[in-house]
Amino acid sequence: MEQQQLIPHLFRSEYRKIVAVLCHHFGIDHIQAAEDIASETFHTALDTWSYKGIPGNPKGWLYTVAKNKAANYLKRNKIFSNKVAPALQQFPISVNEEDIDLSDKNISDSQLQMLFTVCHPSISSEAQVGLALRILCGFGIEEIADAFLTNKETINKRLFRAKEKLRAERIEIKFPGKEEIANRLDAVLTTIYLLFNEGYYSESNNQVVRKDFCLEAMRLAYLLIENEQTNTPRVNALLSLMCFYSSRFEARVGKQGEMVLYEAQDENLWNNELIAEGSYFLKQASIGNELSKYHLEAAIAYWHTVKADTKEKWENILQLYNRLLQVEYSPVAALNRTYALSKTNGKQEAIREAEKLNLSSNHFYFTLLGELYKGIDNVKAKNNFQHAFELAKTQTDKQVIQKQIDGL
Amino acid sequence: MDEFILIFRHEDGKKVASPEQIQLWMKQTMDWIGSIAAQNKFSGGNGLAFENAKVVHHNKTITNGPFGDIKETLGGYVIVKANSIEEAAEMAKGSPVLQGEGNTIEVRKLVKGDGVH
């Protein structure tokens, strides 16, 4: 019998589909059961396929097994809720054992509804990101723990508490109402943005998982874009910015896994396809008058895809940062704005501005000052880089700074 | 931290400047506001259009203005966060509005609804 090749990440992508559909079918009280059924389905596949070979239609096989397991669960639960639960005051599952709908349409509807459920304001944003990674993206506890630089127990506890909270608050798995959608969508976008940043800036050395986090964040944004009600300029701006950022994925990691700073990147390694997609979604984002922080960040990211160091480029970047900081302050934006200012208005002015920032506990602040003093006062440059080195927490950051000191 | 409003007062709102000059002022204004925002001290602000303005008088008559008999016109405002009126005044020094001779910036503390004021 011919051995079939499984498509990469099949289990992960099927896991999240099955979980979403089952959660939707069972209700919020049974997230754990949905996860268990999906996991058991893969264990059954492992036990069967390992010996008998991969079936012709692996997806269909998985769905059939998942449906059977779900039906058994419902049957058990019915017996339990009819005969045992009345005494225990448990929440029964009211649905029938009707066919569980694993059609493409229901899968994407269920995932979208789960996305809104997971990003419910009643749970912390940290827990939202964790739940999204687990339930919507299908990452394992170990992979999530690795990205957050923590252990499995911590993640398990965090997810458990979040699920309990959703249960206790009786959050319904459904699409928010028309009036509510704009507000709730903002929370969803924040979570997707955090998820992306978790991958892009994670201190974990696991490059593969980090990149997958970013791709998953983009997939979730795309899910929103595919739905008419959630296809807003803001969502398009967010996806655009993620495309631009990811286009530099290959270029920002060196052969030894070290960080390669933007200035030193080989632009031949930039992914032109992602840059083109970023431009497309930025154009879609520009329909209407809305100018969100995602728009501004996407526009900044766009200008970074232009490698040539022109005055026009940096003037645009500076003005976009000026606007961004008015919309939402962040230390990173303040530091980047000052760097752009050095490119347009000169290093002396940028040094004066940097000193007003009041960010002296941030190692990037001293890296910036080191960079600004370079060529003006190399002793000061070195002192600042050394200060940054002492404040930097990760090996990667320290390596990058050491390189700067050596280069002086 | 308290909030302070910086009110830009122009001596002559009708003064004509070259497009090049206006463009330079615009960049300087944006950089100045960006600098305040980069210190996390920006609360808000807006320009006030000079064209098509009206003044309503005590006797309820309405005139085109505020030019003519009134010497000063207001050009806009920025609200900043600062620890003292001195700090707010120091920030105002960076505004390109002050490049115009006779122009001034009035710095006033915003009243909080805290029962003290």
Interface residues (C-beta under 8 A of the other chain):
Chain A: E315 L318 Q319 Y321 N322 R323 L325 Q326 Y329 A333 A334 R337 T338 L341 N345 E353 K356 L357 N358
Chain B: K27 M30 D31 I33 G34 S35 A37 A38 Q39 N40 F42
